Amino acid sequence: MDLGFGNENQIIGDATASTILRATQAQEAALQSELSRYDALLESTDSELEALRERRLAQMKQSAEQRRKWLENGHGIYADLLESVGGSAQHGGDVAKAFFETAKKSNRMVVHFHRPTTRSCDAFHRALADLAPKHPETRFVKINVEGCDDVREGGSGVGAKYLVEKLGVVVMPTLLIVKDKKASHQLRGFDELGGTDEFSANDLAYVLGGHGALTRRDDEERAPRFEEGSAGGVNSLKLKFGNNRRGVRSGGYDDYDEDE
């Protein structure tokens, strides 16, 4: 087939034509497959259509039951972890105990370690509050580490200091992704969000979806304007569910930016 490239470039021309032909054939095959599926549906007997309907209803019931269980476990909202599990009445104000109990019940969880006096945390508050009702498959919670050094009985830092040190939380704000009882990744500050707090909820969903923290919706599949950060996990570790807290090294955390 002479495409006018001349003898010297005829091989390139043939290869190009072959590629175009294969692409066209693939499109035609996909279209034919779709038409065949509709033809089969139209030609189905009443019993086959009824069986198809029953399968679809079973799938819908299963999805509804799964959603109900998620909502019963606190999914669908973005809330303070202690408050969402009944606070001091249930866990004695111990946020670490609440954290481990919650991780047992939810296969996927996003935990925002924040501090009210760090204004950059507000960007995550807004985005996570937007995402929570859209992604009932994931539990979204926040842990206030303000005064986490107050570890007296009844103090505001009971359990928080342990989590900060055990999980290596060193930047405010930090998002911790927990999957199948494993702390799999940390988003420290906004490095994976273009280095700015001016990101959208869809931008955050795209990044979280890349780490398996949620299932992206169709409107969240488009890559953000910034380059996605490294997909490698930070501080990946298996969560321990025992009660022994001895041997935790003392330490603190730094602000992502300076408070004003």
ROTOR-573670 format. One line per field, with one value per residue: residue number from 1; x, z, y of N, C-alpha, C in turn; residue in three letters. Coordinates in steps of 0.05 Angstrom, whole numbers. Each point is the difference from the previous one (the first is absolute). Example, Ala and Ser with C-alpha at 12.3 -4.5 7.8 and 13.67 -1.06 7.14 Angstrom:
# ROTOR-573670
tidren <- [1 / 2]
n_east <- [264 / -7]
n_up <- [156 / -14]
n_north <- [-114 / 21]
ca_east <- [-18 / 16]
ca_up <- [0 / 1]
ca_north <- [24 / 24]
c_east <- [18 / -15]
c_up <- [0 / 14]
c_north <- [24 / 22]
guvex <- [ALA / SER]
# end
This chain:
# ROTOR-573670
tidren <- [1 / 2 / 3 / 4 / 5 / 6 / 7 / 8 / 9 / 10 / 11 / 12 / 13 / 14 / 15 / 16 / 17 / 18 / 19 / 20 / 21 / 22 / 23 / 24 / 25 / 26 / 27 / 28 / 29 / 30 / 31 / 32 / 33 / 34 / 35 / 36 / 37 / 38 / 39 / 40 / 41 / 42 / 43 / 44 / 45 / 46 / 47 / 48 / 49 / 50 / 51 / 52 / 53 / 54 / 55 / 56 / 57 / 58 / 59 / 60 / 61 / 62 / 63 / 64 / 65 / 66 / 67 / 68 / 69 / 70 / 71 / 72 / 73 / 74 / 75 / 76 / 77 / 78 / 79 / 80 / 81 / 82 / 83 / 84 / 85 / 86 / 87 / 88 / 89 / 90 / 91 / 92 / 93 / 94 / 95 / 96 / 97 / 98 / 99 / 100 / 101 / 102 / 103 / 104 / 105 / 106 / 107 / 108 / 109 / 110 / 111 / 112 / 113 / 114 / 115 / 116 / 117 / 118 / 119 / 120 / 121 / 122 / 123 / 124 / 125 / 126 / 127 / 128 / 129 / 130 / 131 / 132 / 133 / 134 / 135 / 136 / 137 / 138 / 139 / 140 / 141 / 142 / 143 / 144 / 145 / 146 / 147 / 148 / 149 / 150 / 151 / 152 / 153 / 154 / 155 / 156 / 157 / 158 / 159 / 160 / 161 / 162 / 163 / 164 / 165 / 166 / 167 / 168 / 169 / 170 / 171 / 172 / 173 / 174 / 175 / 176 / 177 / 178 / 179 / 180 / 181 / 182 / 183 / 184 / 185 / 186 / 187 / 188 / 189 / 190 / 191 / 192 / 193 / 194 / 195 / 196 / 197 / 198 / 199 / 200 / 201 / 202 / 203 / 204 / 205 / 206 / 207 / 208 / 209 / 210 / 211 / 212 / 213 / 214 / 215 / 216 / 217 / 218 / 219 / 220 / 221 / 222 / 223 / 224 / 225 / 226 / 227 / 228 / 229 / 230 / 231 / 232 / 233 / 234 / 235 / 236 / 237 / 238 / 239 / 240 / 241 / 242 / 243 / 244 / 245 / 246 / 247 / 248 / 249 / 250 / 251 / 252 / 253 / 254 / 255 / 256 / 257 / 258 / 259 / 260]
n_east <- [17 / -1 / 11 / 18 / 11 / -3 / 17 / 14 / -24 / 0 / 21 / 8 / -5 / 12 / 20 / 0 / -2 / 19 / 12 / -4 / 7 / 21 / 5 / -4 / 14 / 17 / -4 / 2 / 20 / 9 / -5 / 11 / 19 / -1 / 0 / 19 / 11 / -5 / 10 / 19 / 1 / -2 / 18 / 5 / -4 / -25 / 6 / 14 / -20 / -17 / 16 / 2 / -26 / -2 / 18 / -12 / -23 / 12 / 11 / -24 / -12 / 20 / -2 / -27 / 3 / 18 / -15 / -21 / 16 / 7 / -25 / -7 / 21 / -16 / -2 / 8 / 15 / 8 / 12 / 1 / 22 / 8 / -8 / 11 / 16 / -11 / 23 / 2 / -25 / 11 / 18 / -14 / -7 / 5 / 12 / 21 / -14 / -11 / 24 / 11 / -20 / 3 / 26 / -10 / -16 / 20 / -5 / -13 / 21 / -9 / 23 / -13 / 27 / -14 / 2 / -19 / 23 / 0 / -1 / 23 / -7 / -9 / 21 / 12 / -6 / 3 / 22 / 9 / -10 / 12 / 22 / -3 / -20 / 20 / 15 / -23 / 16 / 5 / 13 / -12 / 23 / -2 / 26 / -9 / 23 / -18 / 21 / 12 / 14 / -26 / 16 / -7 / -8 / -14 / 26 / 2 / 24 / -19 / 20 / -4 / 14 / -12 / -23 / 4 / 9 / -20 / -16 / 16 / -21 / 12 / -21 / -8 / -20 / -10 / -2 / -10 / 10 / -22 / 13 / -22 / -5 / 7 / 17 / -12 / -10 / 17 / -20 / 25 / -17 / 8 / 21 / -19 / -5 / 23 / 3 / -26 / -13 / 6 / -5 / -12 / -25 / -5 / 17 / -10 / -24 / 10 / 12 / -21 / -13 / 20 / -6 / -23 / -1 / -7 / -24 / 16 / -14 / -19 / -11 / 11 / -5 / -8 / 24 / 8 / 0 / 4 / 25 / -9 / 0 / 20 / -3 / 25 / -3 / -10 / 20 / 3 / -20 / 2 / -26 / 8 / -14 / 24 / 1 / 22 / 4 / 13 / 21 / -20 / 15 / 10 / -18 / 2 / -10 / 3 / -4 / -20 / -14 / 10 / -8 / -23]
n_up <- [0 / -22 / 21 / -19 / 16 / -24 / -17 / 6 / 0 / -20 / 13 / 5 / -26 / -6 / 18 / -9 / -25 / 7 / 14 / -20 / -16 / 16 / 3 / -26 / -4 / 18 / -11 / -24 / 11 / 12 / -22 / -15 / 19 / 0 / -27 / 1 / 19 / -15 / -21 / 16 / 10 / -24 / -5 / 24 / 11 / 7 / 0 / -23 / -9 / 9 / -11 / -22 / 2 / 6 / -18 / -16 / 7 / -3 / -22 / -6 / 8 / -12 / -21 / 2 / 4 / -20 / -14 / 7 / -4 / -23 / -5 / 7 / -15 / -6 / -22 / -20 / 22 / 3 / 20 / 23 / 1 / 21 / -11 / -22 / 21 / 7 / -8 / 22 / -7 / -25 / -4 / 19 / -23 / -3 / -14 / 12 / 22 / -3 / -5 / 18 / 17 / -9 / 2 / 22 / 0 / -7 / -24 / -4 / 8 / 0 / 13 / 7 / 3 / 16 / -2 / 17 / 13 / -15 / -11 / -7 / 24 / -2 / -17 / 17 / 20 / -17 / -10 / 24 / 9 / -22 / 5 / 26 / -6 / -16 / 22 / 1 / -20 / 6 / 22 / 4 / 14 / 22 / 5 / 21 / -8 / 1 / 13 / -20 / 10 / 0 / 11 / 16 / 20 / -22 / -5 / -15 / 10 / 16 / -7 / -1 / 23 / 9 / -12 / 8 / 22 / 5 / -11 / 15 / 13 / -20 / -15 / 4 / -16 / 9 / -24 / 16 / -18 / 9 / -8 / 5 / 18 / -23 / 15 / -23 / 6 / -1 / -1 / -2 / 12 / -18 / 6 / 5 / 9 / -11 / 26 / -3 / 17 / -24 / 12 / -18 / 8 / -26 / 4 / 24 / -11 / -20 / 17 / 16 / -23 / -6 / 25 / -14 / 7 / -25 / -8 / -19 / 1 / -19 / 17 / 11 / -23 / -4 / -10 / 24 / 2 / 25 / 1 / -3 / 26 / 14 / -13 / 7 / 18 / 19 / 14 / -20 / 15 / 12 / 3 / 24 / 8 / 11 / 26 / -6 / 15 / 13 / 6 / 1 / -21 / 16 / -8 / -21 / -10 / -26 / -2 / -18 / 11 / 1 / 25 / -7]
n_north <- [-24 / 15 / 11 / -2 / -19 / -12 / -11 / 21 / 12 / -18 / -10 / 25 / 6 / -23 / 5 / 25 / -9 / -17 / 19 / 17 / -20 / -7 / 26 / 3 / -22 / 10 / 24 / -11 / -14 / 22 / 14 / -19 / 0 / 27 / 0 / -19 / 15 / 22 / -12 / -10 / 25 / 9 / -19 / 11 / -24 / -3 / -26 / 5 / 16 / -19 / -19 / 15 / 4 / -26 / -5 / 17 / -10 / -24 / 10 / 11 / -22 / -13 / 17 / -2 / -26 / 0 / 16 / -15 / -21 / 12 / 8 / -25 / -4 / 20 / -16 / 15 / 3 / 25 / -14 / 14 / -13 / 13 / 23 / -11 / -7 / 23 / 8 / 14 / 1 / -3 / 19 / 12 / 11 / -26 / 19 / -10 / -4 / 24 / 9 / -16 / 8 / 25 / -3 / -12 / 21 / 17 / -11 / 23 / 15 / 25 / 4 / 21 / 0 / 15 / 26 / 7 / 3 / -22 / 24 / -11 / -8 / 25 / -1 / -16 / 17 / 20 / -9 / -8 / 23 / 8 / -13 / 4 / 17 / 7 / -6 / -12 / -7 / 26 / -5 / 24 / 3 / 15 / 4 / 13 / 9 / 20 / 7 / -13 / 20 / 8 / -17 / 20 / -14 / -4 / 1 / 22 / -7 / -11 / -16 / 26 / 4 / -21 / 8 / 25 / -11 / -17 / 19 / 14 / 11 / 13 / 0 / 26 / -8 / -23 / -12 / -17 / -17 / -11 / -22 / -14 / 18 / 11 / 15 / 5 / 24 / 20 / 19 / 8 / 16 / 18 / -14 / -18 / 25 / -1 / -7 / -1 / 18 / 10 / -23 / -15 / -5 / 5 / 21 / 5 / -2 / 14 / 15 / 3 / 2 / 15 / 6 / -3 / 26 / 3 / -4 / 8 / 21 / -1 / 18 / -21 / -11 / 25 / -3 / 8 / 26 / -8 / -5 / -25 / -1 / -8 / -23 / 3 / -19 / 15 / -9 / -17 / -6 / -24 / 7 / 6 / -21 / -2 / -3 / -14 / 21 / -18 / 16 / 16 / 7 / 19 / 18 / 16 / 22 / 4 / 26 / -4 / 19 / 24 / -2 / 12]
ca_east <- [-17 / 17 / -12 / 13 / 24 / 24 / 10 / 17 / -16 / -23 / -3 / -14 / -28 / -15 / -4 / -21 / -25 / -7 / -8 / -27 / -19 / -5 / -16 / -27 / -11 / -6 / -24 / -22 / -5 / -13 / -28 / -14 / -5 / -21 / -25 / -8 / -11 / -28 / -16 / -5 / -19 / -26 / -9 / -2 / -26 / -10 / 14 / 27 / -2 / -6 / 25 / 17 / -12 / 5 / 29 / 3 / -12 / 17 / 23 / -9 / -4 / 26 / 12 / -15 / 7 / 28 / -2 / -12 / 21 / 20 / -12 / -1 / 27 / 9 / 8 / -18 / 4 / 27 / -5 / 21 / 0 / -11 / -28 / -15 / -3 / -12 / 18 / 10 / -19 / 6 / 29 / 14 / 15 / 25 / -3 / 15 / -18 / -21 / 13 / 3 / -26 / -11 / 15 / -9 / -27 / 0 / 23 / 14 / -4 / 17 / 1 / 13 / 12 / -1 / 2 / -17 / 15 / 15 / -21 / 2 / -17 / -27 / -3 / -8 / -27 / -20 / 0 / -9 / -29 / -13 / 4 / -11 / -26 / 2 / 15 / -7 / 17 / 23 / -6 / 15 / 0 / 22 / 10 / 12 / 25 / 6 / 4 / 3 / 18 / -15 / -7 / -11 / -26 / -21 / 11 / -8 / 19 / 1 / 0 / 9 / 29 / 8 / -4 / 19 / 26 / 0 / -4 / 20 / -12 / 20 / -9 / -28 / -18 / 8 / -21 / 9 / -17 / 0 / -14 / 1 / 14 / 28 / 6 / 14 / 12 / -5 / 3 / 11 / -4 / -12 / 20 / -12 / -23 / 11 / 14 / -18 / -25 / -22 / -8 / -28 / -6 / 6 / 29 / 7 / -11 / 18 / 24 / -7 / -7 / 25 / 11 / -19 / -16 / -28 / -6 / -6 / -24 / 7 / 9 / 25 / 20 / 18 / 24 / 1 / 18 / 27 / 10 / -5 / 24 / 9 / -21 / 11 / -11 / 17 / -5 / -18 / 4 / -23 / -9 / -1 / -25 / 3 / -4 / 26 / 10 / 27 / 22 / -4 / 20 / -11 / 6 / -20 / -7 / 5 / -21 / 7 / 8 / 0 / -26 / -1]
ca_up <- [0 / -3 / 13 / -10 / 16 / -15 / 5 / 24 / 24 / -4 / 23 / 21 / -8 / 3 / 28 / 9 / -10 / 15 / 26 / -3 / -7 / 25 / 18 / -11 / 4 / 29 / 5 / -12 / 16 / 25 / -8 / -6 / 25 / 14 / -15 / 5 / 27 / -1 / -15 / 18 / 19 / -14 / -8 / 23 / 7 / 25 / 22 / 1 / 10 / 28 / 15 / -1 / 19 / 27 / 6 / 4 / 26 / 21 / 1 / 12 / 28 / 12 / 2 / 20 / 26 / 6 / 6 / 27 / 19 / 1 / 14 / 28 / 11 / 0 / -26 / -13 / 12 / 9 / 27 / 20 / 6 / 26 / 0 / -17 / 13 / 26 / 18 / 25 / 11 / -10 / -1 / 22 / -11 / -11 / -29 / -11 / 1 / -20 / -26 / -6 / -3 / -26 / -22 / -2 / -12 / -27 / -17 / -10 / 18 / -3 / 25 / -1 / 25 / -3 / 24 / -6 / -4 / -25 / -19 / -25 / 3 / -9 / -28 / 2 / 12 / -21 / -20 / 11 / 5 / -26 / -10 / 17 / -9 / -27 / 1 / 24 / 3 / 16 / 25 / 1 / 27 / 7 / 28 / 9 / 15 / 17 / 28 / 2 / 22 / 25 / 3 / 26 / -1 / -7 / -16 / -28 / -17 / 5 / -24 / -24 / 0 / -8 / -28 / -14 / 1 / -12 / -29 / -12 / -10 / 6 / -15 / 1 / 4 / -11 / -4 / 3 / -14 / 13 / -16 / 11 / 26 / -5 / -7 / -26 / -12 / 12 / -15 / 19 / -11 / -27 / -20 / -21 / -11 / -14 / 18 / 6 / 12 / -19 / -16 / 2 / 11 / -21 / -1 / 23 / -5 / -20 / 14 / 19 / -16 / -9 / 22 / 7 / 24 / -9 / -28 / -14 / -17 / -28 / -1 / 15 / -15 / -15 / 15 / 7 / -16 / 10 / -3 / 24 / 15 / 0 / 9 / 21 / 26 / 21 / 26 / -2 / 23 / 9 / 25 / 22 / 14 / 28 / 19 / 12 / -12 / 11 / -19 / -21 / 3 / 0 / -24 / -7 / -28 / -10 / -16 / -29 / -3 / 25 / 8 / 0]
ca_north <- [24 / 24 / 23 / 24 / 7 / -6 / -27 / -1 / 0 / -16 / -18 / 16 / 4 / -25 / -4 / 19 / -9 / -24 / 9 / 12 / -21 / -16 / 16 / 0 / -26 / -3 / 16 / -14 / -24 / 9 / 8 / -25 / -14 / 14 / -5 / -27 / -1 / 10 / -20 / -22 / 9 / 2 / -27 / -16 / -9 / 12 / -13 / 10 / 27 / -1 / -8 / 24 / 19 / -10 / 4 / 28 / 6 / -11 / 18 / 25 / -6 / -4 / 27 / 15 / -11 / 8 / 28 / 2 / -7 / 21 / 22 / -8 / 2 / 27 / 10 / 20 / 26 / 7 / 8 / -5 / -29 / -5 / 7 / -18 / -26 / 3 / 16 / -11 / -20 / -26 / -6 / 14 / 23 / -10 / 1 / -23 / -24 / 4 / -4 / -28 / -13 / 8 / -14 / -28 / -1 / 12 / -9 / 23 / 23 / 23 / 13 / 27 / 10 / 29 / 17 / 24 / 25 / -1 / 7 / -15 / -24 / 6 / -9 / -29 / -2 / 5 / -21 / -25 / 2 / -3 / -27 / -21 / -11 / -11 / -25 / -15 / -23 / 8 / 15 / 25 / 10 / 19 / -2 / 25 / -5 / 23 / -8 / -29 / -6 / -1 / -28 / -5 / -13 / 19 / 21 / 1 / -14 / -29 / -16 / 15 / -1 / -27 / -3 / 18 / -12 / -27 / 1 / 18 / 25 / 21 / 25 / 8 / -23 / -26 / -20 / -27 / -19 / -26 / -20 / -27 / 2 / 8 / 28 / -5 / 24 / 26 / 24 / 20 / 27 / 1 / -7 / -16 / 15 / 23 / 18 / 23 / -8 / 7 / -23 / -7 / -26 / -20 / -4 / -17 / -27 / -12 / -8 / -22 / -24 / -12 / -16 / -21 / 8 / 1 / -7 / 25 / 4 / 8 / 28 / 2 / -15 / 18 / 7 / 29 / 16 / -4 / -27 / -17 / -7 / -28 / -19 / -17 / 5 / 12 / -13 / -23 / -19 / -15 / 11 / -18 / 4 / -6 / 22 / 8 / 25 / 7 / 1 / 20 / 21 / 26 / 16 / 20 / 3 / 27 / 11 / 1 / 28 / 14 / 11 / 29]
c_east <- [18 / -14 / 14 / 24 / 26 / 12 / 16 / -16 / -25 / -5 / -14 / -29 / -17 / -6 / -22 / -28 / -10 / -10 / -29 / -21 / -7 / -18 / -29 / -14 / -8 / -25 / -24 / -8 / -14 / -29 / -17 / -7 / -23 / -27 / -10 / -12 / -29 / -18 / -7 / -21 / -28 / -12 / -3 / -29 / -9 / 15 / 28 / 0 / -6 / 24 / 19 / -10 / 6 / 29 / 5 / -11 / 17 / 25 / -7 / -4 / 26 / 14 / -13 / 8 / 28 / 0 / -11 / 21 / 21 / -11 / -2 / 27 / 11 / 10 / -21 / 1 / 29 / -3 / 24 / -2 / -13 / -30 / -17 / -4 / -11 / 18 / 8 / -18 / 7 / 29 / 16 / 16 / 26 / -2 / 16 / -17 / -22 / 11 / 2 / -26 / -13 / 14 / -8 / -26 / -1 / 24 / 16 / -7 / 20 / -1 / 15 / 10 / 2 / 4 / -16 / 16 / 17 / -20 / 1 / -16 / -28 / -5 / -8 / -28 / -21 / -2 / -11 / -30 / -16 / 1 / -15 / -27 / 1 / 14 / -6 / 17 / 24 / -9 / 19 / -2 / 23 / 7 / 14 / 24 / 8 / 3 / 5 / 21 / -14 / -10 / -9 / -27 / -22 / 11 / -7 / 18 / 2 / -3 / 11 / 30 / 10 / -2 / 20 / 28 / 1 / -2 / 19 / -12 / 17 / -8 / -29 / -6 / 12 / -26 / 12 / -21 / 3 / -16 / 5 / 18 / 30 / 2 / 17 / 14 / -7 / 2 / 8 / -1 / -12 / 19 / -12 / -24 / 10 / 14 / -17 / -25 / -24 / -7 / -30 / -4 / 5 / 29 / 8 / -10 / 18 / 25 / -6 / -7 / 25 / 14 / -19 / -17 / -29 / -3 / -8 / -27 / 8 / 11 / 26 / 23 / 20 / 23 / 0 / 20 / 29 / 9 / -4 / 27 / 6 / -22 / 10 / -11 / 20 / -7 / -21 / 5 / -26 / -8 / -2 / -25 / 2 / -4 / 27 / 11 / 27 / 20 / -4 / 19 / -14 / 8 / -22 / -7 / 3 / -24 / 9 / 7 / -3 / -28 / 1 / -20]
c_up <- [0 / 12 / -8 / 15 / -16 / 8 / 27 / 26 / -2 / 23 / 23 / -7 / 3 / 29 / 11 / -9 / 15 / 27 / -1 / -5 / 25 / 19 / -10 / 4 / 30 / 7 / -11 / 16 / 26 / -5 / -5 / 26 / 15 / -13 / 6 / 28 / 1 / -15 / 17 / 21 / -12 / -6 / 25 / 6 / 26 / 24 / 3 / 10 / 30 / 17 / 1 / 20 / 28 / 8 / 6 / 27 / 23 / 3 / 14 / 30 / 15 / 4 / 22 / 28 / 8 / 8 / 28 / 22 / 3 / 16 / 30 / 14 / -1 / -26 / -10 / 12 / 7 / 28 / 17 / 9 / 27 / 1 / -16 / 12 / 28 / 20 / 25 / 11 / -8 / 2 / 21 / -10 / -13 / -30 / -13 / 0 / -20 / -28 / -7 / -3 / -26 / -23 / -3 / -16 / -29 / -15 / -11 / 17 / -7 / 26 / -3 / 27 / -3 / 26 / -6 / -5 / -25 / -23 / -26 / 2 / -11 / -28 / 0 / 12 / -21 / -20 / 11 / 7 / -26 / -10 / 16 / -9 / -28 / 0 / 26 / 4 / 18 / 25 / 1 / 28 / 4 / 29 / 6 / 18 / 17 / 29 / 3 / 22 / 27 / 4 / 28 / -3 / -5 / -17 / -29 / -18 / 4 / -26 / -25 / -2 / -10 / -30 / -16 / -1 / -14 / -30 / -13 / -13 / 7 / -13 / 5 / -25 / -12 / -4 / 1 / -14 / 13 / -18 / 13 / 25 / -3 / -7 / -25 / -11 / 15 / -22 / 20 / -13 / -28 / -22 / -23 / -13 / -13 / 18 / 8 / 13 / -18 / -19 / 4 / 13 / -20 / -3 / 22 / -5 / -20 / 14 / 19 / -15 / -10 / 21 / 11 / 24 / -6 / -29 / -15 / -15 / -27 / -1 / 15 / -15 / -15 / 17 / 6 / -17 / 9 / -4 / 25 / 13 / -1 / 11 / 23 / 27 / 19 / 27 / -2 / 22 / 7 / 27 / 21 / 17 / 29 / 17 / 12 / -14 / 11 / -23 / -22 / 4 / 0 / -25 / -5 / -29 / -7 / -16 / -29 / -7 / 27 / 6 / 0 / 20]
c_north <- [25 / 24 / 26 / 8 / -4 / -27 / -1 / -2 / -18 / -19 / 15 / 4 / -25 / -5 / 18 / -9 / -25 / 7 / 11 / -21 / -16 / 16 / 1 / -27 / -4 / 15 / -14 / -25 / 7 / 8 / -25 / -15 / 13 / -5 / -29 / -3 / 9 / -19 / -23 / 7 / 1 / -27 / -19 / -8 / 14 / -11 / 11 / 29 / 1 / -7 / 24 / 20 / -9 / 5 / 30 / 9 / -9 / 17 / 26 / -4 / -3 / 27 / 17 / -10 / 9 / 30 / 4 / -6 / 22 / 24 / -5 / 3 / 28 / 11 / 20 / 28 / 4 / 11 / -5 / -30 / -6 / 5 / -20 / -27 / 3 / 14 / -15 / -22 / -28 / -8 / 15 / 24 / -8 / -2 / -23 / -25 / 3 / -5 / -30 / -15 / 7 / -14 / -29 / -2 / 10 / -9 / 23 / 24 / 22 / 16 / 27 / 8 / 30 / 14 / 26 / 25 / 0 / 3 / -16 / -26 / 4 / -10 / -29 / -3 / 4 / -23 / -26 / 0 / -3 / -29 / -22 / -10 / -12 / -27 / -16 / -25 / 5 / 16 / 24 / 11 / 20 / -4 / 27 / -6 / 24 / -10 / -30 / -7 / -2 / -29 / -8 / -15 / 20 / 23 / -2 / -16 / -30 / -15 / 15 / 0 / -27 / -3 / 17 / -13 / -27 / 1 / 19 / 25 / 23 / 27 / 4 / 16 / -25 / -17 / -28 / -18 / -28 / -20 / -27 / -1 / 6 / 29 / 0 / 25 / 25 / 21 / 21 / 28 / -3 / -8 / -15 / 14 / 26 / 20 / 24 / -11 / 7 / -23 / -5 / -27 / -22 / -5 / -19 / -29 / -15 / -11 / -23 / -25 / -13 / -16 / -21 / 7 / 2 / -9 / 25 / -1 / 10 / 29 / 4 / -14 / 18 / 9 / 30 / 15 / -3 / -29 / -15 / -7 / -29 / -18 / -18 / 7 / 12 / -13 / -22 / -20 / -13 / 11 / -22 / 6 / -8 / 25 / 11 / 25 / 7 / 1 / 20 / 23 / 27 / 15 / 19 / 0 / 29 / 9 / 0 / 29 / 14 / 11 / 30 / 10]
guvex <- [MET / ASP / LEU / GLY / PHE / GLY / ASN / GLU / ASN / GLN / ILE / ILE / GLY / ASP / ALA / THR / ALA / SER / THR / ILE / LEU / ARG / ALA / THR / GLN / ALA / GLN / GLU / ALA / ALA / LEU / GLN / SER / GLU / LEU / SER / ARG / TYR / ASP / ALA / LEU / LEU / GLU / SER / THR / ASP / SER / GLU / LEU / GLU / ALA / LEU / ARG / GLU / ARG / ARG / LEU / ALA / GLN / MET / LYS / GLN / SER / ALA / GLU / GLN / ARG / ARG / LYS / TRP / LEU / GLU / ASN / GLY / HIS / GLY / ILE / TYR / ALA / ASP / LEU / LEU / GLU / SER / VAL / GLY / GLY / SER / ALA / GLN / HIS / GLY / GLY / ASP / VAL / ALA / LYS / ALA / PHE / PHE / GLU / THR / ALA / LYS / LYS / SER / ASN / ARG / MET / VAL / VAL / HIS / PHE / HIS / ARG / PRO / THR / THR / ARG / SER / CYS / ASP / ALA / PHE / HIS / ARG / ALA / LEU / ALA / ASP / LEU / ALA / PRO / LYS / HIS / PRO / GLU / THR / ARG / PHE / VAL / LYS / ILE / ASN / VAL / GLU / GLY / CYS / ASP / ASP / VAL / ARG / GLU / GLY / GLY / SER / GLY / VAL / GLY / ALA / LYS / TYR / LEU / VAL / GLU / LYS / LEU / GLY / VAL / VAL / VAL / MET / PRO / THR / LEU / LEU / ILE / VAL / LYS / ASP / LYS / LYS / ALA / SER / HIS / GLN / LEU / ARG / GLY / PHE / ASP / GLU / LEU / GLY / GLY / THR / ASP / GLU / PHE / SER / ALA / ASN / ASP / LEU / ALA / TYR / VAL / LEU / GLY / GLY / HIS / GLY / ALA / LEU / THR / ARG / ARG / ASP / ASP / GLU / GLU / ARG / ALA / PRO / ARG / PHE / GLU / GLU / GLY / SER / ALA / GLY / GLY / VAL / ASN / SER / LEU / LYS / LEU / LYS / PHE / GLY / ASN / ASN / ARG / ARG / GLY / VAL / ARG / SER / GLY / GLY / TYR / ASP / ASP / TYR / ASP / GLU / ASP / GLU]
# end
